[in-house]
C-alpha cells in the first residue's frame, strides 16, 4: 500500500472511530470536503472547521455511521476509496447499508480534498479508472 493510500485508510479509521484530532492531523488546513452528491443536506465543507461541522452534522442525524474502505485504488493524483457504508438513525433507529465511494487527493503527506459519490462507478469514471 502506498503512503498516500495509507493516509486515506487512516483518515477513514479516524473518522469511523470519532478521533477528530487524528483526522485533522492527516488533513491539510485548506482541506475541502465535497459532499454535494448527498441526497439529504448536500454541502461543501472547508478547512478543519468544516471537518468538525460535517462530523457534528452526521452525528446529529445518525446514532452510528461508518465508511469502511473495501478497496483503495490509485489514479494519478487521486485515490478512490470504494466504501461499504452503514448507519443507524438517531431516534428512528432506521438502518442503512450501501456501497459508495470517495475520491481523495493527497499531496505532501496530507489529504487536501475528498469528494463523495453515491455511485462508486461514477467515482471510478471521474478518476479515469473506468469507461
ChimeraX attribute file (.defattr): number of C-alpha atoms within 10 A of each C-alpha:
attribute: neighborCount
match mode: 1-to-1
recipient: residues
	/A:1	9
	/A:2	9
	/A:3	10
	/A:4	22
	/A:5	20
	/A:6	12
	/A:7	20
	/A:8	28
	/A:9	18
	/A:10	15
	/A:11	21
	/A:12	19
	/A:13	18
	/A:14	17
	/A:15	20
	/A:16	16
	/A:17	13
	/A:18	14
	/A:19	12
	/A:20	17
	/A:21	12
	/A:22	15
	/A:23	23
	/A:24	21
	/A:25	13
	/A:26	20
	/A:27	23
	/A:28	18
	/A:29	16
	/A:30	14
	/A:31	23
	/A:32	22
	/A:33	22
	/A:34	19
	/A:35	20
	/A:36	16
	/A:37	15
	/A:38	12
	/A:39	8
	/A:40	8
	/A:41	10
	/A:42	10
	/A:43	12
	/A:44	15
	/A:45	18
	/A:46	17
	/A:47	18
	/A:48	21
	/A:49	14
	/A:50	17
	/A:51	21
	/A:52	16
	/A:53	14
	/A:54	18
	/A:55	14
	/A:56	12
	/A:57	12
	/A:58	14
	/A:59	15
	/A:60	13
	/A:61	15
	/A:62	19
	/A:63	16
	/A:64	16
	/A:65	20
	/A:66	19
	/A:67	21
	/A:68	20
	/A:69	20
	/A:70	13
	/A:71	15
	/A:72	21
	/A:73	15
	/A:74	19
	/A:75	13
	/A:76	8
	/A:77	12
	/A:78	21
	/A:79	23
	/A:80	27
	/A:81	28
	/A:82	24
	/A:83	22
	/A:84	16
	/A:85	17
	/A:86	15
	/A:87	18
	/A:88	17
	/A:89	17
	/A:90	15
	/A:91	10
	/A:92	10
	/A:93	12
	/A:94	11
	/A:95	14
	/A:96	11
	/A:97	12
	/A:98	12
	/A:99	17
	/A:100	21
	/A:101	28
	/A:102	28
	/A:103	26
	/A:104	25
	/A:105	22
	/A:106	22
	/A:107	13
	/A:108	8
	/A:109	12
	/A:110	18
	/A:111	24
	/A:112	19
	/A:113	22
	/A:114	22
	/A:115	18
	/A:116	20
	/A:117	23
	/A:118	18
	/A:119	15
	/A:120	19
	/A:121	16
	/A:122	16
	/A:123	23
	/A:124	22
	/A:125	11
	/A:126	15
	/A:127	20
	/A:128	13
	/A:129	14
	/A:130	10
	/A:131	9
